[in-house]
Amino acid sequence: MRYILVIGALVGMASCGGGGRSSGVPSATGQISNACQAANRSAASPELCGCVQSVANQTLSGRDQSRAAEFFSEPQLAQDTRQSDDPSSEAFWLRYKSFTELAGQICVPVA
């Protein structure tokens, strides 16, 4: 179950990897992009990771980005956060979920 959350986020965002900046797909570098590429998952291209980082820059604070970046190396942390009864963790999870949904919409492959 713990891997499902990270894999689900990558699958939801895997459509980002359609092209470079010239294709209109947003791109940026940062904590999430670096963690995404370091995770060595097959769908994690520089284009995908850059697109996801661009969406993160628009939707998550720096602190939230740091927390989300940890999910790539510690999938269990995502599961623990999702199931937490702590109000701040619940609020973060809602922001994180919105971020992943938006990234899945924005990071569309260029046909």
Contact map, one row per residue, 1 for C-alpha under 8 A:
111110000000000000000000000000000000000000000000000000000000000000000000000000100000000000000000000000000000000
111111000000000000000000000000000000000000000000000000000000000000000000001111100000000000000000000000000000000
111111100000000000000000000000000000000000000000000000000000000000000000001100000000000000000000000000000000000
111111110000000000000000000000000000000000000000000000000000000000000000000000000000000000000000000000000000000
111111111000000000000000000000000000000000000000000000000000000000000000001001100000000000000000000000000000000
011111111100000000000000000000000000000000000000000000000000000000000011001001000000000000000000000000000000000
001111111110000000000000000000000000000000000000000000000000000000000000000000000000000000000000000000000000000
000111111111000000000000000000000000000000000000000000000000000000000000000000000000000000000000000000000000000
000011111111100000000000000000000000000000000000000000000000000000000000000000000000000000000000000100000000000
000001111111110000000000000000000000000000110000000000000000000000000000000000000000000000000000000000000000000
000000111111111000000000000000000000000000100000000000000000000000000000000000000000000000000000000000000000000
000000011111111000000000000000000000000000000000000000000000000000000000000000000000000000000000000110110000000
000000001111111100000000000000000000000000000001000100000000000000000000000000000000000000000000000100111010000
000000000111111110000000000000000000000000110001000000000000000000000000000000000000000000000000000000010010000
000000000011111111000000000000000000000000000001000000000000000000000000000000000000000000000000000000010011100
000000000000111111100000100000000000000000000011101100000000000000000000000000000000000000000000000000110111100
000000000000011111100000000000000000000000111111101000000000000000000000000000000000000000000000000000000011100
000000000000001111110010100000000000000000000011000000000000000000000000000000000000000000000000000000000001111
000000000000000111111110100000000000000000000010000000000000000000000000000000000000000000000000000000000000110
000000000000000001111111101000000000000000000010000000000000000000000000000000000000000000000000000000000000000
000000000000000000111111111000000000000000000000000000000000000000000000000000000000000000000000000000000000000
000000000000000000111111100000000000000000000000000000000000000000000000000000000000000000000000000000000000000
000000000000000001111111100000000000000000000000000000000000000000000000000000000000000000000000000000000000010
000000000000000000011111110000000000000000000000000000000000000000000000000000000000000000000000000000000000000
000000000000000101111111111000000000000000000000001000000000000000000000000000000000000000000000000000000111000
000000000000000000001001111100000000000000000000011001100000000000000000000000000000000000000000000000000010000
000000000000000000011000111110000000000000000010111111000000000000000000000000000000000000000000000000000000000
000000000000000000000000011111001000000000000000011011000000000000000000000000000000000000000000000000000000000
000000000000000000000000001111111100000000000000010011000000000000000000000000000000000000000000000000000000000
000000000000000000000000000111111100000000000000000010000000000000000000000000000000000000000000000000000000000
000000000000000000000000000011111110000000000000000010000000000011001000000000000000000000000000000000000000000
000000000000000000000000000011111111000000000000100110010000000011011000000000000000000000000000000000000000000
000000000000000000000000000111111111100000000100110110000000000000000000000000000000000000000000000000000000000
000000000000000000000000000011111111110000000000100000000000000000000000000000000000000000000000000000000000000
000000000000000000000000000000111111111000000000000000000000000000001101100000000000000000000000000000000000000
000000000000000000000000000000011111111110010000100000000000000000001001000000000000000000000000000000000000000
000000000000000000000000000000001111111110011100100000000000000000000000000000000000000000000000000000000000000
000000000000000000000000000000000111111100000000000000000000000000000000000000000000000000000000000000000000000
000000000000000000000000000000000011111110010000000000000000000000000001100000000000000000000000000000000000000
000000000000000000000000000000000001111111010000000000000000000000000000000000000000000000000000000000000000000
000000000000000000000000000000000001101111110000000000000000000000000000000000000000000000000000000000000000000
000000000000000000000000000000000000000111111000000000000000000000000000000000000000000000000000000000000000000
000000000110010010000000000000000000000011111001000000000000000000000000000000000000000000000000000000000000000
000000000100010010000000000000000001101111111101100000000000000000000000000000000000000000000000000000000000000
000000000000000010000000000000000000100001111111100000000000000000000000000000000000000000000000000000000000000
000000000000000010000000000000001000100000011111110000000000000000000000000000000000000000000000000000000000000
000000000000000111110000001000000000000000001111111000000000000000000000000000000000000000000000000000000000000
000000000000111111000000000000000000000000111111111100000000000000000000000000000000000000000000000000000010000
000000000000000110000000001000011101100000011111111110000000000000000000000000000000000000000000000000000000000
000000000000000000000000011110001000000000000111111111000000000000000000000000000000000000000000000000000000000
000000000000000110000000111100000000000000000011111111100000000000000000000000000000000000000000000000100010000
000000000000100100000000001000011000000000000001111111110000000000000000000000000000000000000000000000100010000
000000000000000000000000001111111000000000000000111111111000000000000000000000000000000000000000000000000000000
000000000000000000000000011110000000000000000000011111111100000000000000000000000000000000000000000000000000000
000000000000000000000000010000000000000000000000001111111110000000000000000000000000000000000000001001100100000
000000000000000000000000000000010000000000000000000111111111100010000000000000000000000000000000001000100000000
000000000000000000000000000000000000000000000000000011111111110000000000000000000000000000000000000000000000000
000000000000000000000000000000000000000000000000000001111111000000000000000000000000000000000000000000000000000
000000000000000000000000000000000000000000000000000000111111100000000000000000000000000000000010001000000000000
000000000000000000000000000000000000000000000000000000011111111110000000000000000000000000000011001000000000000
000000000000000000000000000000000000000000000000000000011011111110000000000000000000000000000000000000000000000
000000000000000000000000000000000000000000000000000000001001111111000000000000000000000000000000000000000000000
000000000000000000000000000000000000000000000000000000000001111111100000000000000000000000000000000000000000000
000000000000000000000000000000000000000000000000000000000001111111110000000000000000000000010001000000000000000
000000000000000000000000000000110000000000000000000000010001111111111000000000000000000000000000000000000000000
000000000000000000000000000000110000000000000000000000000000011111111100000000000000000000000000000000000000000
000000000000000000000000000000000000000000000000000000000000001111111110000000000000000000000000000000000000000
000000000000000000000000000000010000000000000000000000000000000111111111000000000000000000000001000000000000000
000000000000000000000000000000110011000000000000000000000000000011111111100000000000000000000000000000000000000
000000000000000000000000000000000010000000000000000000000000000001111111111010000000000000000000000000000000000
000001000000000000000000000000000000000000000000000000000000000000111111111111000000000000000000000000000000000
000001000000000000000000000000000011001000000000000000000000000000011111111000000000000000000000000000000000000
000000000000000000000000000000000010001000000000000000000000000000001111111000000000000000000000000000000000000
000000000000000000000000000000000000000000000000000000000000000000000111111111000000000000000000000000000000000
011011000000000000000000000000000000000000000000000000000000000000000111111111100000000000000000000000000000000
011000000000000000000000000000000000000000000000000000000000000000000010011111110000000000000000000000000000000
010000000000000000000000000000000000000000000000000000000000000000000110011111111000000000000000000000000000000
010011000000000000000000000000000000000000000000000000000000000000000010011111111100000000000000000000000000000
110010000000000000000000000000000000000000000000000000000000000000000000001111111110000000000000000000000000000
000000000000000000000000000000000000000000000000000000000000000000000000000111111111000000000000000000000000000
000000000000000000000000000000000000000000000000000000000000000000000000000011111111000011001000000000000000000
000000000000000000000000000000000000000000000000000000000000000000000000000001111111000011001000000000000000000
000000000000000000000000000000000000000000000000000000000000000000000000000000111111100000000000000000000000000
000000000000000000000000000000000000000000000000000000000000000000000000000000011111110011000000000000000000000
000000000000000000000000000000000000000000000000000000000000000000000000000000000011111011000000000000000000000
000000000000000000000000000000000000000000000000000000000000000000000000000000000001111111000000000000000000000
000000000000000000000000000000000000000000000000000000000000000000000000000000000000111111100000000000000000000
000000000000000000000000000000000000000000000000000000000000000000000000000000000000011111110000000000000000000
000000000000000000000000000000000000000000000000000000000000000000000000000000001101111111111000000000000000000
000000000000000000000000000000000000000000000000000000000000000000000000000000001101111111111100000000000000000
000000000000000000000000000000000000000000000000000000000000000000000000000000000000001111111110000000000000000
000000000000000000000000000000000000000000000000000000000000000100000000000000000000000111111111000000000000000
000000000000000000000000000000000000000000000000000000000000000000000000000000001100000011111111100000000000000
000000000000000000000000000000000000000000000000000000000000000000000000000000000000000001111111110000000000000
000000000000000000000000000000000000000000000000000000000011000000000000000000000000000000111111111000000000000
000000000000000000000000000000000000000000000000000000000001000100010000000000000000000000011111111100000000000
000000000000000000000000000000000000000000000000000000000000000000000000000000000000000000001111111110000000000
000000000000000000000000000000000000000000000000000000000000000000000000000000000000000000000111111111000000000
000000000000000000000000000000000000000000000000000000110011000000000000000000000000000000000011111111100000000
000000001001100000000000000000000000000000000000000000000000000000000000000000000000000000000001111111110000000
000000000001000000000000000000000000000000000000000000000000000000000000000000000000000000000000111111111000000
000000000000000000000000000000000000000000000000000000100000000000000000000000000000000000000000011111111100000
000000000001100100000000000000000000000000000000001100110000000000000000000000000000000000000000001111111110000
000000000001111100000000000000000000000000000000000000000000000000000000000000000000000000000000000111111111000
000000000000100000000000000000000000000000000000000000000000000000000000000000000000000000000000000011111111000
000000000000000100000000100000000000000000000000000000100000000000000000000000000000000000000000000001111111000
000000000000111110000000110000000000000000000001001100000000000000000000000000000000000000000000000000111111100
000000000000001111000000100000000000000000000000000000000000000000000000000000000000000000000000000000011111110
000000000000001111100000000000000000000000000000000000000000000000000000000000000000000000000000000000000011111
000000000000000001100010000000000000000000000000000000000000000000000000000000000000000000000000000000000001111
000000000000000001000000000000000000000000000000000000000000000000000000000000000000000000000000000000000000111
